[in-house]
Structures are given as structure tokens and as C-alpha cells.
Amino acid sequence: MNGVQLRMARAALGLTVREAAERCLVSHDTIVRIEKGETVKQTTLATIRGALEDAGVEFIPENGGGAGVRLRRIP
């Protein structure tokens, strides 16, 4: 997960930076740092990614068209 994907995930879920931080159990500053492209611990990224995946976000890896996100389909 990179900063652009984090912004995309927040947009897909309709979350502000503060709401995303609360949902992911990290600080507001951590979300801002990641979105600016700064380095954070891998465990922090994993925590954020897990929380966003639990909320319905799927992270799409780089596949020639660029990394991205989408919302999981609900059957």
C-alpha cells in the first residue's frame, strides 16, 4: 500500500483523514505522513491496510496500469 492508494481507499469509503486514523487506530499525523510519501514502519502499514480491507477495500497491485483500490463486491 502506498500513499496514493491510501488516499484512494479513504475516498472510496468516504473517510476524512481523521476518520481513517480513528478506524485504523493510528494518529492523524501517521495518515498524513503516508499520504505524503514518507516512510513508516511496515507493521503500521499492515495495521492500516488490514483495517481498510475489513471495511471493504481491495488493494490492487501494480499490473502495468498502476496500483489502485476498489471496493469489494457484496454478493
MIBA-937122 format. One record per atom (N, C-alpha, C): residue number from 1; residue in three letters; atom name; x, y, z. Coordinates in steps of 0.05 Angstrom, whole numbers, plus 5000, padded with zeros to 4 digits. Layout:
! residues N
SITE   i  aa at    X    Y    Z
SITE NUM ALA CA    X    Y    Z
...
//
This chain:
! residues 75
SITE   i  aa at    X    Y    Z
SITE   1 MET  N 5017 4977 5000
SITE   1 MET CA 5000 5000 5000
SITE   1 MET  C 5018 5025 5000
SITE   2 ASN  N 5011 5044 4982
SITE   2 ASN CA 5026 5069 4982
SITE   2 ASN  C 5008 5092 4989
SITE   3 GLY  N 5019 5116 4989
SITE   3 GLY CA 5003 5139 4997
SITE   3 GLY  C 4980 5145 4979
SITE   4 VAL  N 4983 5141 4953
SITE   4 VAL CA 4962 5146 4934
SITE   4 VAL  C 4939 5126 4939
SITE   5 GLN  N 4947 5100 4943
SITE   5 GLN CA 4926 5080 4948
SITE   5 GLN  C 4911 5086 4974
SITE   6 LEU  N 4925 5097 4994
SITE   6 LEU CA 4912 5104 5019
SITE   6 LEU  C 4892 5126 5014
SITE   7 ARG  N 4899 5147 4999
SITE   7 ARG CA 4880 5168 4992
SITE   7 ARG  C 4856 5157 4977
SITE   8 MET  N 4862 5139 4958
SITE   8 MET CA 4840 5127 4942
SITE   8 MET  C 4821 5111 4960
SITE   9 ALA  N 4833 5096 4978
SITE   9 ALA CA 4817 5080 4997
SITE   9 ALA  C 4799 5098 5014
SITE  10 ARG  N 4811 5119 5024
SITE  10 ARG CA 4795 5138 5041
SITE  10 ARG  C 4772 5149 5025
SITE  11 ALA  N 4778 5157 4999
SITE  11 ALA CA 4757 5169 4982
SITE  11 ALA  C 4735 5148 4977
SITE  12 ALA  N 4742 5123 4972
SITE  12 ALA CA 4723 5103 4966
SITE  12 ALA  C 4704 5098 4989
SITE  13 LEU  N 4715 5100 5013
SITE  13 LEU CA 4699 5096 5038
SITE  13 LEU  C 4687 5121 5048
SITE  14 GLY  N 4694 5144 5036
SITE  14 GLY CA 4683 5170 5045
SITE  14 GLY  C 4693 5179 5072
SITE  15 LEU  N 4719 5173 5078
SITE  15 LEU CA 4730 5179 5103
SITE  15 LEU  C 4748 5203 5102
SITE  16 THR  N 4747 5220 5122
SITE  16 THR CA 4767 5242 5125
SITE  16 THR  C 4793 5229 5136
SITE  17 VAL  N 4814 5245 5136
SITE  17 VAL CA 4839 5236 5148
SITE  17 VAL  C 4834 5228 5177
SITE  18 ARG  N 4820 5244 5192
SITE  18 ARG CA 4815 5239 5220
SITE  18 ARG  C 4799 5214 5224
SITE  19 GLU  N 4778 5210 5207
SITE  19 GLU CA 4761 5186 5209
SITE  19 GLU  C 4777 5161 5203
SITE  20 ALA  N 4794 5163 5182
SITE  20 ALA CA 4811 5140 5175
SITE  20 ALA  C 4830 5133 5197
SITE  21 ALA  N 4842 5153 5210
SITE  21 ALA CA 4860 5148 5232
SITE  21 ALA  C 4846 5134 5255
SITE  22 GLU  N 4822 5143 5261
SITE  22 GLU CA 4807 5130 5283
SITE  22 GLU  C 4800 5101 5276
SITE  23 ARG  N 4791 5097 5251
SITE  23 ARG CA 4784 5070 5243
SITE  23 ARG  C 4809 5051 5243
SITE  24 CYS  N 4832 5062 5236
SITE  24 CYS CA 4856 5046 5234
SITE  24 CYS  C 4873 5045 5260
SITE  25 LEU  N 4863 5060 5280
SITE  25 LEU CA 4877 5061 5306
SITE  25 LEU  C 4905 5071 5304
SITE  26 VAL  N 4909 5092 5288
SITE  26 VAL CA 4934 5106 5286
SITE  26 VAL  C 4929 5136 5289
SITE  27 SER  N 4950 5152 5290
SITE  27 SER CA 4946 5180 5292
SITE  27 SER  C 4940 5193 5265
SITE  28 HIS  N 4928 5217 5267
SITE  28 HIS CA 4922 5233 5243
SITE  28 HIS  C 4948 5238 5228
SITE  29 ASP  N 4969 5245 5243
SITE  29 ASP CA 4995 5251 5231
SITE  29 ASP  C 5006 5227 5215
SITE  30 THR  N 5001 5203 5224
SITE  30 THR CA 5011 5179 5210
SITE  30 THR  C 4998 5177 5183
SITE  31 ILE  N 4972 5181 5181
SITE  31 ILE CA 4958 5180 5156
SITE  31 ILE  C 4969 5202 5137
SITE  32 VAL  N 4973 5226 5147
SITE  32 VAL CA 4983 5248 5131
SITE  32 VAL  C 5011 5241 5121
SITE  33 ARG  N 5028 5230 5138
SITE  33 ARG CA 5056 5223 5130
SITE  33 ARG  C 5056 5203 5108
SITE  34 ILE  N 5039 5182 5110
SITE  34 ILE CA 5038 5162 5089
SITE  34 ILE  C 5028 5174 5063
SITE  35 GLU  N 5008 5190 5064
SITE  35 GLU CA 4997 5202 5040
SITE  35 GLU  C 5017 5221 5027
SITE  36 LYS  N 5035 5233 5043
SITE  36 LYS CA 5056 5250 5032
SITE  36 LYS  C 5079 5234 5021
SITE  37 GLY  N 5079 5207 5024
SITE  37 GLY CA 5100 5191 5014
SITE  37 GLY  C 5123 5186 5033
SITE  38 GLU  N 5119 5194 5058
SITE  38 GLU CA 5140 5189 5078
SITE  38 GLU  C 5140 5160 5087
SITE  39 THR  N 5162 5151 5098
SITE  39 THR CA 5166 5124 5107
SITE  39 THR  C 5155 5120 5135
SITE  40 VAL  N 5140 5098 5138
SITE  40 VAL CA 5131 5090 5165
SITE  40 VAL  C 5137 5060 5168
SITE  41 LYS  N 5135 5050 5192
SITE  41 LYS CA 5140 5022 5198
SITE  41 LYS  C 5121 5004 5182
SITE  42 GLN  N 5132 4981 5173
SITE  42 GLN CA 5116 4962 5158
SITE  42 GLN  C 5092 4952 5175
SITE  43 THR  N 5096 4949 5201
SITE  43 THR CA 5075 4940 5218
SITE  43 THR  C 5052 4960 5219
SITE  44 THR  N 5059 4986 5217
SITE  44 THR CA 5038 5007 5217
SITE  44 THR  C 5023 5005 5191
SITE  45 LEU  N 5037 5002 5168
SITE  45 LEU CA 5023 4999 5142
SITE  45 LEU  C 5005 4975 5142
SITE  46 ALA  N 5014 4953 5154
SITE  46 ALA CA 4998 4928 5155
SITE  46 ALA  C 4973 4933 5172
SITE  47 THR  N 4975 4947 5194
SITE  47 THR CA 4952 4953 5211
SITE  47 THR  C 4931 4969 5195
SITE  48 ILE  N 4941 4990 5182
SITE  48 ILE CA 4923 5008 5166
SITE  48 ILE  C 4910 4992 5144
SITE  49 ARG  N 4926 4977 5129
SITE  49 ARG CA 4915 4962 5107
SITE  49 ARG  C 4894 4942 5116
SITE  50 GLY  N 4900 4928 5138
SITE  50 GLY CA 4881 4909 5149
SITE  50 GLY  C 4854 4922 5156
SITE  51 ALA  N 4855 4945 5169
SITE  51 ALA CA 4831 4959 5177
SITE  51 ALA  C 4815 4967 5152
SITE  52 LEU  N 4829 4977 5132
SITE  52 LEU CA 4815 4986 5108
SITE  52 LEU  C 4803 4962 5092
SITE  53 GLU  N 4818 4940 5092
SITE  53 GLU CA 4807 4915 5079
SITE  53 GLU  C 4783 4905 5094
SITE  54 ASP  N 4783 4907 5121
SITE  54 ASP CA 4760 4899 5136
SITE  54 ASP  C 4736 4916 5130
SITE  55 ALA  N 4741 4941 5122
SITE  55 ALA CA 4719 4960 5115
SITE  55 ALA  C 4710 4956 5086
SITE  56 GLY  N 4723 4938 5071
SITE  56 GLY CA 4713 4932 5044
SITE  56 GLY  C 4731 4940 5021
SITE  57 VAL  N 4755 4950 5027
SITE  57 VAL CA 4773 4959 5006
SITE  57 VAL  C 4790 4936 4997
SITE  58 GLU  N 4794 4933 4971
SITE  58 GLU CA 4813 4914 4959
SITE  58 GLU  C 4836 4930 4947
SITE  59 PHE  N 4860 4923 4954
SITE  59 PHE CA 4884 4937 4943
SITE  59 PHE  C 4892 4921 4918
SITE  60 ILE  N 4896 4936 4896
SITE  60 ILE CA 4904 4924 4870
SITE  60 ILE  C 4933 4930 4866
SITE  61 PRO  N 4950 4909 4862
SITE  61 PRO CA 4978 4914 4858
SITE  61 PRO  C 4984 4926 4831
SITE  62 GLU  N 5009 4936 4828
SITE  62 GLU CA 5018 4947 4803
SITE  62 GLU  C 5017 4924 4782
SITE  63 ASN  N 5002 4929 4760
SITE  63 ASN CA 4999 4909 4740
SITE  63 ASN  C 5002 4920 4712
SITE  64 GLY  N 5018 4941 4710
SITE  64 GLY CA 5022 4954 4684
SITE  64 GLY  C 5003 4978 4681
SITE  65 GLY  N 4981 4978 4695
SITE  65 GLY CA 4963 5001 4694
SITE  65 GLY  C 4964 5018 4718
SITE  66 GLY  N 4981 5011 4737
SITE  66 GLY CA 4983 5026 4762
SITE  66 GLY  C 4969 5013 4785
SITE  67 ALA  N 4980 5017 4808
SITE  67 ALA CA 4968 5006 4832
SITE  67 ALA  C 4943 5021 4838
SITE  68 GLY  N 4924 5008 4851
SITE  68 GLY CA 4898 5022 4857
SITE  68 GLY  C 4883 5008 4879
SITE  69 VAL  N 4858 5015 4881
SITE  69 VAL CA 4840 5003 4901
SITE  69 VAL  C 4812 5001 4888
SITE  70 ARG  N 4796 4984 4900
SITE  70 ARG CA 4768 4982 4893
SITE  70 ARG  C 4753 4972 4917
SITE  71 LEU  N 4727 4976 4916
SITE  71 LEU CA 4710 4965 4938
SITE  71 LEU  C 4703 4937 4931
SITE  72 ARG  N 4703 4920 4951
SITE  72 ARG CA 4696 4892 4948
SITE  72 ARG  C 4666 4890 4941
SITE  73 ARG  N 4660 4872 4923
SITE  73 ARG CA 4632 4866 4916
SITE  73 ARG  C 4619 4852 4939
SITE  74 ILE  N 4594 4859 4944
SITE  74 ILE CA 4579 4846 4964
SITE  74 ILE  C 4559 4828 4950
SITE  75 PRO  N 4561 4802 4954
SITE  75 PRO CA 4543 4783 4939
SITE  75 PRO  C 4514 4786 4948
//
